[in-house]
Amino acid sequence: MKITVLNGSPRKMNTTFMVDAFVKGAEEAGHTVEVIQVGKMKIAGCLACEYCHGKGEGQCVQKDDMEKVIPALQDCDMLVFASPIYYFGMTAQISAAIQRMYSVLKPAKATKAAILLSSLSPNVYVGAFGTYKGILGFTGIEDAGIFTAKDPENSTEDLAKTIYDFAKGL
Ligand SMILES: Cc1cc2nc3c(=O)[nH]c(=O)nc-3n(C[C@H](O)[C@H](O)[C@H](O)COP(=O)(O)O)c2cc1C
């Protein structure tokens, strides 16, 4: 399988720890994984101009880093969302990337998805879960796994093993 991971963290810490465990397991299982660091990219919010659904024929009128994300979204069999929790949701950076998917509406081939979320506190995932489950409902993509880590679970070997085992079993 080709797997695209969108990492919404702007720094290389807890979320990236989860992503690394995922990548290790998935690659060992023979999958090809592309991690896109959307947390460090410049992706503007959607302008709702509808250029993409008219004259643009699927292309966004805005020329920014989303141009690097769309091909990986369109070409993957599995899509993984990874993000720290910022005020009960995913980061603004990954949220912008998700909303800019509007130009193509749905990833063309993906049939599976997973989500990796890191937070400080417990029970703070409502916004991120809502977005994730909404995307799955809209696209028909099947959930393969939901992983959350709060302090002090972040960056522990137990967490890495759980995610690694999941990815290796894909
Ligand atoms: C702007 C901002 C907002 C945050 N909001 C929350 C929150 O609502 N709930 C929570 O538990 N943690 C919150 N956190 C903490 C992060 O989710 C947590 O530290 C996470 O492990 C960071 O992941 P990272 O190391 O990949 O950046 C927030 C952190 C930042 C910087």
The ligand as an ORCA input file, in Angstrom:
! r2SCAN-3c Opt
* xyz 0 1
  C      -1.457     26.424     20.942
  C      -1.525     25.169     21.776
  C      -2.764     24.716     22.184
  C      -2.866     23.549     22.943
  N      -4.096     23.126     23.330
  C      -4.213     21.990     24.046
  C      -5.496     21.526     24.479
  O      -6.533     22.114     24.201
  N      -5.541     20.391     25.230
  C      -4.404     19.694     25.564
  O      -4.507     18.687     26.242
  N      -3.187     20.089     25.138
  C      -3.064     21.220     24.411
  N      -1.823     21.635     23.981
  C      -0.652     20.783     24.272
  C      -0.252     19.892     23.090
  O      -1.368     19.256     22.507
  C       0.723     18.802     23.579
  O       1.828     19.386     24.230
  C       1.205     17.914     22.449
  O       1.860     16.793     23.001
  C       2.173     18.659     21.538
  O       2.565     17.833     20.477
  P       3.929     18.130     19.659
  O       5.057     17.791     20.605
  O       3.894     17.265     18.469
  O       3.914     19.580     19.315
  C      -1.693     22.814     23.269
  C      -0.440     23.288     22.846
  C      -0.350     24.444     22.109
  C       1.015     24.940     21.661
*
